[in-house]
Amino acid sequence: MTKSLIDQIGRERADQMIEKAVTDAVDEAQARGLPEAVKIDGVWVKRYPDGRIEPIDGEASHADR
């Protein structure tokens, strides 16, 4: 049976690579002005760089409540 990539490189190295990839993706999204997905009061929303908030599931805007 072949080893998984995590078994081959080790859990610590895999975790480091994952952390760097996530950080790079967040930095790129912010640089492009894309929204981030966050949970506010139990509701998943898109938070834009200009501060605007839109619910992901189509509910009324958090700012409109």
C-alpha positions as a Markdown table, in Angstrom:
| # | Residue | x | y | z |
|---|---|---|---|---|
| 1 | Met | 0.0 | 0.0 | 0.0 |
| 2 | Thr | 1.4 | 3.4 | -0.9 |
| 3 | Lys | 1.8 | 6.1 | 1.7 |
| 4 | Ser | -0.3 | 9.2 | 1.7 |
| 5 | Leu | 1.4 | 12.5 | 1.0 |
| 6 | Ile | 1.0 | 13.5 | 4.7 |
| 7 | Asp | 2.7 | 10.2 | 5.7 |
| 8 | Gln | 5.5 | 10.9 | 3.2 |
| 9 | Ile | 6.3 | 14.4 | 4.2 |
| 10 | Gly | 5.1 | 14.3 | 7.8 |
| 11 | Arg | 2.2 | 15.9 | 9.6 |
| 12 | Glu | 4.1 | 19.0 | 10.8 |
| 13 | Arg | 5.4 | 19.8 | 7.2 |
| 14 | Ala | 1.9 | 19.2 | 5.8 |
| 15 | Asp | 0.4 | 21.6 | 8.3 |
| 16 | Gln | 3.0 | 24.2 | 7.5 |
| 17 | Met | 2.2 | 23.9 | 3.8 |
| 18 | Ile | -1.5 | 24.1 | 4.4 |
| 19 | Glu | -1.2 | 27.2 | 6.6 |
| 20 | Lys | 1.0 | 29.0 | 4.0 |
| 21 | Ala | -1.5 | 28.1 | 1.2 |
| 22 | Val | -4.4 | 29.4 | 3.2 |
| 23 | Thr | -2.6 | 32.6 | 4.1 |
| 24 | Asp | -1.5 | 33.2 | 0.5 |
| 25 | Ala | -5.1 | 32.7 | -0.7 |
| 26 | Val | -6.5 | 35.1 | 1.8 |
| 27 | Asp | -3.8 | 37.7 | 1.0 |
| 28 | Glu | -4.6 | 37.4 | -2.8 |
| 29 | Ala | -8.3 | 37.6 | -2.3 |
| 30 | Gln | -7.9 | 40.8 | -0.2 |
| 31 | Ala | -5.5 | 42.3 | -2.8 |
| 32 | Arg | -8.2 | 41.7 | -5.4 |
| 33 | Gly | -10.9 | 43.3 | -3.3 |
| 34 | Leu | -12.9 | 40.1 | -3.0 |
| 35 | Pro | -15.2 | 39.5 | 0.0 |
| 36 | Glu | -14.4 | 37.1 | 2.8 |
| 37 | Ala | -16.8 | 34.6 | 4.2 |
| 38 | Val | -17.4 | 35.1 | 8.0 |
| 39 | Lys | -20.1 | 34.0 | 10.5 |
| 40 | Ile | -21.8 | 36.9 | 12.3 |
| 41 | Asp | -24.5 | 36.0 | 14.8 |
| 42 | Gly | -24.7 | 32.5 | 13.5 |
| 43 | Val | -25.3 | 33.6 | 9.9 |
| 44 | Trp | -22.7 | 33.1 | 7.1 |
| 45 | Val | -22.1 | 36.4 | 5.3 |
| 46 | Lys | -19.8 | 37.9 | 2.7 |
| 47 | Arg | -17.9 | 40.8 | 4.2 |
| 48 | Tyr | -16.5 | 43.2 | 1.5 |
| 49 | Pro | -13.4 | 45.4 | 1.9 |
| 50 | Asp | -15.7 | 48.5 | 1.9 |
| 51 | Gly | -17.5 | 47.1 | 5.0 |
| 52 | Arg | -20.6 | 46.0 | 3.2 |
| 53 | Ile | -22.1 | 42.7 | 4.4 |
| 54 | Glu | -24.3 | 40.4 | 2.4 |
| 55 | Pro | -25.8 | 37.1 | 3.7 |
| 56 | Ile | -24.7 | 34.2 | 1.7 |
| 57 | Asp | -28.0 | 32.4 | 1.9 |
| 58 | Gly | -30.1 | 35.3 | 0.6 |
| 59 | Glu | -31.5 | 36.6 | 3.9 |
| 60 | Ala | -31.8 | 40.4 | 4.5 |
| 61 | Ser | -28.6 | 42.2 | 4.8 |
| 62 | His | -27.1 | 42.3 | 8.3 |
| 63 | Ala | -26.9 | 46.1 | 7.9 |
| 64 | Asp | -30.6 | 46.3 | 7.1 |
| 65 | Arg | -31.7 | 44.6 | 10.4 |
